[in-house]
């Protein structure tokens, strides 16, 4: 009896999203992941930011009677459209390589997305500006839903 191979590996989308994001359960874990991603973006095989210029700012706004709370991370590395497209792929072992072939570390590209997917209720965006061009992808939809797991180009 021969075994016929499927043309692709099939995963249950919602189950897979839950499996790759469930390790993020607090804002502390998500913010730490964002800070790690910024450090990684500054390395020589990525944005190659000099030691003197490496900086990021964590932005926090409490909710009040006029609006919900906000969390943001501003850095100076910049993200190209190619970067953001690559980061949009779940479980990509070369997510942070910038196609250089050599990386200082290998990642799966899930942490920042998992944080935005799992811990926020409204829109969440990855936004980069390089050479005066805005590059953006975002999450929107009901929390921890399949709809939210599909990234869209930002519309503003």
LUMLUM-18832 format. One record per residue: x, y, z of N, C-alpha, C in turn; residue in three letters; residue number from 1. Coordinates in steps of 0.2 Angstrom, whole numbers, plus 5000, padded with zeros to 4 digits. Layout:
! LUMLUM-18832
nx; ny; nz; cax; cay; caz; cx; cy; cz; bavo; zamar
X; Y; Z; X; Y; Z; X; Y; Z; ALA; NUM
...
! end
This chain:
! LUMLUM-18832
nx; ny; nz; cax; cay; caz; cx; cy; cz; bavo; zamar
5004; 4994; 5000; 5000; 5000; 5000; 5004; 5006; 5000; UNK; 1
5004; 5010; 4995; 5008; 5016; 4994; 5005; 5022; 4998; UNK; 2
5009; 5026; 5001; 5007; 5032; 5004; 5008; 5038; 4999; UNK; 3
5002; 5042; 4998; 5002; 5047; 4994; 5003; 5054; 4998; UNK; 4
5008; 5058; 4996; 5010; 5064; 5000; 5005; 5070; 4998; UNK; 5
5003; 5074; 5003; 4999; 5080; 5001; 5004; 5085; 4998; UNK; 6
5002; 5089; 4994; 5006; 5094; 4991; 5009; 5099; 4996; UNK; 7
5005; 5100; 5002; 5008; 5105; 5007; 5006; 5102; 5014; UNK; 8
5009; 5104; 5019; 5008; 5102; 5026; 5001; 5107; 5028; UNK; 9
4996; 5104; 5031; 4990; 5107; 5032; 4990; 5108; 5040; UNK; 10
4989; 5114; 5042; 4988; 5116; 5049; 4981; 5119; 5050; UNK; 11
4978; 5117; 5056; 4972; 5121; 5058; 4974; 5128; 5060; UNK; 12
4972; 5133; 5056; 4974; 5140; 5057; 4973; 5142; 5064; UNK; 13
4967; 5142; 5067; 4966; 5144; 5074; 4970; 5140; 5079; UNK; 14
4970; 5134; 5078; 4974; 5130; 5083; 4982; 5132; 5083; UNK; 15
4984; 5133; 5077; 4991; 5135; 5076; 4993; 5142; 5079; UNK; 16
4988; 5147; 5077; 4989; 5153; 5080; 4989; 5153; 5088; UNK; 17
4985; 5149; 5091; 4985; 5148; 5098; 4991; 5145; 5101; UNK; 18
4994; 5140; 5097; 5000; 5136; 5099; 5006; 5141; 5099; UNK; 19
5006; 5145; 5094; 5012; 5149; 5093; 5012; 5156; 5097; UNK; 20
5006; 5157; 5100; 5006; 5164; 5103; 5004; 5163; 5111; UNK; 21
5003; 5157; 5113; 5000; 5156; 5120; 5006; 5158; 5125; UNK; 22
5012; 5158; 5123; 5017; 5159; 5128; 5017; 5167; 5130; UNK; 23
5014; 5171; 5126; 5013; 5178; 5128; 5007; 5179; 5132; UNK; 24
5008; 5180; 5139; 5002; 5181; 5143; 5002; 5187; 5147; UNK; 25
5007; 5191; 5147; 5007; 5197; 5150; 5010; 5203; 5146; UNK; 26
5009; 5209; 5148; 5012; 5214; 5144; 5020; 5214; 5145; UNK; 27
5022; 5212; 5151; 5029; 5212; 5153; 5033; 5207; 5148; UNK; 28
5030; 5202; 5146; 5033; 5197; 5141; 5033; 5200; 5134; UNK; 29
5028; 5204; 5132; 5027; 5207; 5126; 5032; 5213; 5125; UNK; 30
5032; 5217; 5130; 5037; 5223; 5130; 5044; 5220; 5129; UNK; 31
5046; 5215; 5133; 5053; 5212; 5133; 5054; 5210; 5126; UNK; 32
5049; 5207; 5123; 5050; 5204; 5116; 5051; 5210; 5111; UNK; 33
5047; 5215; 5112; 5048; 5221; 5107; 5055; 5224; 5108; UNK; 34
5058; 5224; 5115; 5064; 5227; 5116; 5070; 5222; 5113; UNK; 35
5069; 5216; 5113; 5074; 5211; 5110; 5074; 5212; 5103; UNK; 36
5068; 5213; 5100; 5067; 5214; 5093; 5071; 5221; 5090; UNK; 37
5070; 5226; 5094; 5074; 5232; 5093; 5082; 5231; 5093; UNK; 38
5084; 5227; 5098; 5091; 5226; 5099; 5093; 5222; 5093; UNK; 39
5089; 5217; 5091; 5091; 5213; 5085; 5091; 5217; 5078; UNK; 40
5086; 5222; 5078; 5086; 5226; 5072; 5092; 5230; 5071; UNK; 41
5095; 5232; 5077; 5101; 5237; 5076; 5108; 5233; 5075; UNK; 42
5108; 5226; 5075; 5114; 5223; 5074; 5117; 5224; 5067; UNK; 43
5123; 5222; 5066; 5127; 5223; 5060; 5124; 5221; 5053; UNK; 44
5121; 5215; 5054; 5118; 5212; 5048; 5111; 5214; 5046; UNK; 45
5108; 5219; 5050; 5102; 5222; 5049; 5103; 5229; 5048; UNK; 46
5100; 5234; 5052; 5101; 5241; 5051; 5108; 5244; 5052; UNK; 47
5112; 5240; 5056; 5119; 5242; 5057; 5119; 5249; 5060; UNK; 48
5116; 5249; 5066; 5116; 5256; 5069; 5122; 5256; 5074; UNK; 49
5125; 5262; 5074; 5131; 5262; 5078; 5130; 5262; 5085; UNK; 50
5134; 5260; 5090; 5133; 5260; 5097; 5131; 5266; 5100; UNK; 51
5133; 5272; 5097; 5131; 5278; 5100; 5124; 5280; 5098; UNK; 52
5122; 5277; 5093; 5115; 5279; 5090; 5109; 5274; 5092; UNK; 53
5111; 5269; 5096; 5106; 5264; 5098; 5102; 5267; 5103; UNK; 54
5095; 5267; 5102; 5091; 5270; 5106; 5084; 5268; 5105; UNK; 55
5080; 5267; 5110; 5072; 5266; 5109; 5069; 5269; 5115; UNK; 56
5063; 5271; 5113; 5059; 5274; 5118; 5052; 5270; 5119; UNK; 57
5051; 5268; 5125; 5044; 5265; 5127; 5039; 5270; 5128; UNK; 58
5034; 5270; 5125; 5028; 5275; 5126; 5022; 5272; 5129; UNK; 59
5020; 5275; 5135; 5014; 5272; 5138; 5009; 5277; 5140; UNK; 60
5003; 5276; 5139; 4998; 5280; 5140; 4992; 5276; 5144; UNK; 61
4991; 5278; 5150; 4985; 5275; 5154; 4979; 5277; 5150; UNK; 62
4974; 5272; 5151; 4967; 5274; 5149; 4964; 5279; 5154; UNK; 63
4960; 5283; 5151; 4956; 5288; 5155; 4949; 5289; 5152; UNK; 64
4946; 5294; 5154; 4939; 5295; 5152; 4938; 5296; 5145; UNK; 65
4944; 5298; 5142; 4944; 5300; 5135; 4946; 5295; 5130; UNK; 66
4949; 5290; 5132; 4952; 5285; 5128; 4955; 5279; 5131; UNK; 67
4957; 5274; 5127; 4960; 5268; 5130; 4967; 5269; 5131; UNK; 68
4970; 5264; 5135; 4977; 5265; 5136; 4981; 5263; 5129; UNK; 69
4987; 5265; 5129; 4991; 5264; 5123; 4998; 5262; 5125; UNK; 70
5001; 5257; 5121; 5008; 5255; 5122; 5012; 5256; 5115; UNK; 71
5018; 5259; 5115; 5021; 5259; 5109; 5029; 5259; 5110; UNK; 72
5032; 5257; 5105; 5040; 5257; 5105; 5042; 5261; 5099; UNK; 73
5046; 5266; 5100; 5049; 5270; 5095; 5056; 5269; 5095; UNK; 74
5059; 5267; 5089; 5066; 5266; 5088; 5068; 5269; 5082; UNK; 75
5075; 5269; 5081; 5078; 5273; 5075; 5080; 5268; 5070; UNK; 76
5079; 5262; 5070; 5082; 5257; 5065; 5078; 5258; 5058; UNK; 77
5072; 5259; 5058; 5068; 5259; 5052; 5067; 5252; 5050; UNK; 78
5061; 5251; 5046; 5059; 5245; 5044; 5057; 5246; 5036; UNK; 79
5060; 5242; 5032; 5058; 5242; 5025; 5052; 5238; 5024; UNK; 80
5048; 5239; 5018; 5043; 5235; 5016; 5045; 5228; 5016; UNK; 81
5051; 5226; 5014; 5053; 5219; 5014; 5054; 5216; 5021; UNK; 82
5056; 5220; 5025; 5057; 5218; 5032; 5050; 5216; 5035; UNK; 83
5045; 5221; 5034; 5038; 5220; 5037; 5035; 5214; 5033; UNK; 84
5036; 5213; 5027; 5033; 5207; 5023; 5036; 5201; 5026; UNK; 85
5042; 5201; 5028; 5045; 5195; 5030; 5043; 5194; 5037; UNK; 86
5042; 5199; 5041; 5040; 5198; 5048; 5032; 5196; 5048; UNK; 87
5029; 5197; 5043; 5022; 5195; 5043; 5021; 5187; 5042; UNK; 88
5026; 5183; 5041; 5025; 5176; 5041; 5026; 5173; 5047; UNK; 89
5021; 5169; 5050; 5022; 5166; 5056; 5027; 5160; 5055; UNK; 90
5031; 5159; 5061; 5036; 5153; 5061; 5041; 5153; 5056; UNK; 91
5043; 5159; 5053; 5049; 5159; 5048; 5055; 5160; 5052; UNK; 92
5060; 5154; 5051; 5066; 5154; 5055; 5071; 5159; 5052; UNK; 93
5069; 5163; 5047; 5074; 5168; 5044; 5070; 5175; 5044; UNK; 94
5066; 5175; 5049; 5062; 5182; 5050; 5066; 5188; 5051; UNK; 95
5072; 5187; 5054; 5076; 5193; 5055; 5082; 5193; 5051; UNK; 96
5083; 5189; 5046; 5089; 5189; 5042; 5090; 5195; 5037; UNK; 97
5085; 5198; 5035; 5085; 5203; 5029; 5088; 5200; 5023; UNK; 98
5087; 5193; 5022; 5090; 5190; 5016; 5098; 5190; 5016; UNK; 99
5101; 5192; 5021; 5108; 5192; 5021; 5112; 5186; 5020; UNK; 100
5109; 5180; 5022; 5112; 5174; 5022; 5116; 5172; 5028; UNK; 101
5118; 5177; 5032; 5122; 5177; 5038; 5118; 5181; 5043; UNK; 102
5116; 5177; 5049; 5113; 5181; 5054; 5117; 5180; 5061; UNK; 103
5116; 5185; 5065; 5119; 5185; 5071; 5115; 5181; 5076; UNK; 104
5109; 5180; 5075; 5104; 5175; 5078; 5098; 5173; 5074; UNK; 105
5096; 5168; 5075; 5090; 5165; 5071; 5084; 5166; 5076; UNK; 106
5078; 5168; 5073; 5072; 5169; 5076; 5067; 5166; 5072; UNK; 107
5061; 5165; 5075; 5055; 5163; 5072; 5050; 5168; 5070; UNK; 108
5052; 5174; 5072; 5047; 5180; 5070; 5040; 5180; 5073; UNK; 109
5039; 5177; 5079; 5033; 5176; 5082; 5032; 5181; 5087; UNK; 110
5037; 5183; 5091; 5036; 5186; 5098; 5032; 5193; 5097; UNK; 111
5034; 5197; 5093; 5031; 5204; 5092; 5024; 5203; 5090; UNK; 112
5023; 5199; 5085; 5016; 5197; 5082; 5012; 5194; 5087; UNK; 113
5015; 5189; 5091; 5011; 5186; 5096; 5008; 5191; 5101; UNK; 114
5013; 5196; 5103; 5011; 5201; 5108; 5005; 5205; 5105; UNK; 115
5005; 5207; 5099; 5000; 5211; 5096; 4994; 5207; 5095; UNK; 116
4994; 5201; 5093; 4989; 5196; 5092; 4985; 5195; 5098; UNK; 117
4989; 5193; 5104; 4986; 5190; 5110; 4984; 5196; 5115; UNK; 118
4988; 5201; 5116; 4987; 5205; 5122; 4983; 5212; 5120; UNK; 119
4981; 5213; 5114; 4978; 5220; 5113; 4971; 5218; 5110; UNK; 120
4966; 5223; 5111; 4959; 5222; 5109; 4958; 5226; 5103; UNK; 121
4962; 5232; 5102; 4960; 5236; 5096; 4966; 5235; 5091; UNK; 122
4966; 5239; 5086; 4971; 5239; 5081; 4978; 5239; 5084; UNK; 123
4983; 5235; 5081; 4990; 5235; 5083; 4994; 5235; 5076; UNK; 124
4999; 5239; 5076; 5003; 5240; 5070; 5011; 5240; 5071; UNK; 125
5014; 5237; 5066; 5021; 5237; 5065; 5022; 5243; 5060; UNK; 126
5025; 5248; 5061; 5026; 5254; 5057; 5034; 5255; 5056; UNK; 127
5036; 5256; 5050; 5043; 5258; 5049; 5043; 5263; 5044; UNK; 128
5048; 5268; 5045; 5049; 5273; 5040; 5056; 5273; 5037; UNK; 129
5057; 5272; 5031; 5064; 5271; 5028; 5064; 5276; 5022; UNK; 130
5069; 5280; 5021; 5069; 5285; 5015; 5062; 5288; 5014; UNK; 131
5059; 5291; 5019; 5053; 5294; 5019; 5047; 5290; 5016; UNK; 132
5048; 5284; 5017; 5042; 5279; 5015; 5040; 5276; 5021; UNK; 133
5033; 5276; 5022; 5030; 5273; 5027; 5028; 5265; 5025; UNK; 134
5030; 5261; 5029; 5029; 5254; 5028; 5025; 5251; 5034; UNK; 135
5020; 5248; 5033; 5015; 5246; 5039; 5011; 5240; 5038; UNK; 136
5011; 5236; 5043; 5006; 5230; 5043; 5003; 5230; 5050; UNK; 137
4997; 5228; 5050; 4993; 5228; 5057; 4989; 5222; 5058; UNK; 138
4987; 5222; 5064; 4982; 5217; 5067; 4976; 5221; 5069; UNK; 139
4970; 5218; 5067; 4964; 5220; 5069; 4959; 5215; 5069; UNK; 140
4953; 5215; 5073; 4948; 5210; 5074; 4948; 5208; 5081; UNK; 141
4943; 5204; 5082; 4942; 5202; 5089; 4948; 5198; 5092; UNK; 142
4949; 5199; 5099; 4955; 5197; 5102; 4956; 5189; 5101; UNK; 143
4962; 5187; 5099; 4964; 5180; 5098; 4959; 5176; 5093; UNK; 144
4957; 5180; 5088; 4953; 5177; 5083; 4957; 5175; 5077; UNK; 145
4954; 5171; 5073; 4957; 5170; 5066; 4957; 5176; 5062; UNK; 146
4952; 5180; 5062; 4952; 5186; 5059; 4958; 5191; 5061; UNK; 147
4959; 5191; 5067; 4965; 5195; 5070; 4972; 5193; 5067; UNK; 148
4972; 5186; 5067; 4978; 5183; 5065; 4981; 5184; 5058; UNK; 149
4976; 5187; 5053; 4978; 5189; 5046; 4980; 5196; 5046; UNK; 150
4986; 5197; 5045; 4989; 5204; 5045; 4986; 5207; 5038; UNK; 151
4985; 5214; 5039; 4983; 5218; 5033; 4988; 5224; 5033; UNK; 152
4988; 5227; 5027; 4992; 5233; 5026; 4988; 5238; 5030; UNK; 153
4991; 5243; 5033; 4988; 5248; 5037; 4985; 5253; 5032; UNK; 154
4979; 5255; 5034; 4975; 5260; 5030; 4974; 5266; 5034; UNK; 155
4977; 5271; 5032; 4976; 5278; 5036; 4975; 5283; 5032; UNK; 156
! end
